[in-house]
Each structure stands twice: as C-alpha cells, then as structure tokens.
Amino acid sequence: MVKRTHGYRAKCRKLLSKPPRERGRSGLSRLMYEYQIGQRVHIDIDPTYIETAPHRRYQGKTGVVIGKQGRAYVVEVYLGDKRKIIVTTPEHLKPAT
C-alpha cells in the first residue's frame, strides 16, 4: 500500500483549476488595482500564479489590507477566533464592495 501525500495543494483539483474558456492570464485591471491600507478584500486564488497563492483554506475569505510588502499585500484574515496574516500578490485579491 502506498502512503498518500499531504502536500500544499492536496485535494484542490477542482478548487484551483479554471474552466476551459477562462484559461490563461487574467486581465490587467485586476493586477493594476491599488489597494489602500484598511480596505476590505476577498481572497480569490488565481491558479495561474502558483508561487504567490495563499493556502486553499483561505479561498473565499474576506480580510483587511494592513500593509504592503514589495509588490505584495499583507492581509489580516480571521479563521474562527484566530487572527491570520496572509502575504499575497494582487492576482489573488478582489475588492470587497
């Protein structure tokens, strides 16, 4: 019997894949959007950019931008009562309305 792997992207085939008509790079408007500190954002993982993607447990979560780190943003998210800090690039963020 072969032992199952528990890798970083395990059990996320459907979650981190795009439908056929959406494959490829996203539009520039999502990349060029500037987020302000204190702004609420949704985490929406873009599977095109694997290296900068947050863990799949944060997919769909809403957080607050608390800083900038180079090109990436520092986002504060709560999982239950725990405060988590996510460092991710704008490809994986959407402004919350």
N, C-alpha and C positions, 0 to 999 in steps of 0.2 A: 504494500500500500504506500502511495506517495503522499508525503505531507503537503498540505495546502499552504500556499504562501499568503501572507497577510501584508502585502505591500501597500504603499501610499495610495495607489489608485485601484485597489481591490474592490470588487462589487460595484463598479461605477461605469459599466459599459454603456448603459442607456443614458445615465445622467451626464456623462462627459463626452457625448458624441452629438454631432449636428445632423439634422435631416439633410438629404442629398442636395436640395436646392439652396441650402444655406452654407454649403461647404466653402472653405477658403477664408481669406481675410475679411474682417468686418470693415464697415465704413470708417472714414476718417473722423467723422463727427464724434464718435464715441471715444476715440483716442485723444482728440484735441480739447475735450471738455476740461475746464479747470474747476476743481472742487475747492471750496473755501473751508477753512477750519470751523467746525461747528455744524457743517452741513450734514444732513442725513442722507445715507446712500444704501442701495440694495446691493448685495453681493450676488452677481450672476456670472458664474465661471464660464469663460470662453475657452473651449477645449483646443483652440488653435495655438494658444500660448501656454504650454505645459509648465515651463520652468517658474513662471511668476504666479501660477494659480494657487489660491488658498486650498486648504483641505476640503474635501467634499462635504464634510459635516456643516460647513458654513454656507453652502449653496442655498440661496433664498433668504438668508438672514439680513436684517437691517441693522446698520450701525451708524456711528457718528465719526466723521473725519476729525482726528485730533492732532494731525501733523503731517509733514511731508518729509520724505527721506529720499533724496535724489529725485528720480522720476516717479517713484512710488509714493503711495499714500499710506498713512498709519490710521487704521480704522479700529474703533473700540466697539466690540460686539459682546452681548451678554448671552451666555448659554445657561439658562436657568438663573441661578443667583451668581454664577461665576463671571467675572469680567475677563474678556479675552482681547488681546491686541493682535491685529492682523496687519501685516505689511504686504501690500499688493499693488499692482500697477493699474492704471485706469481701464485697461481692457476688461477687467473683471468687476467693474463698478458701474452702477447706473444711478442717476439722481433720483431720490425719493420725492414724490410730489405730495 
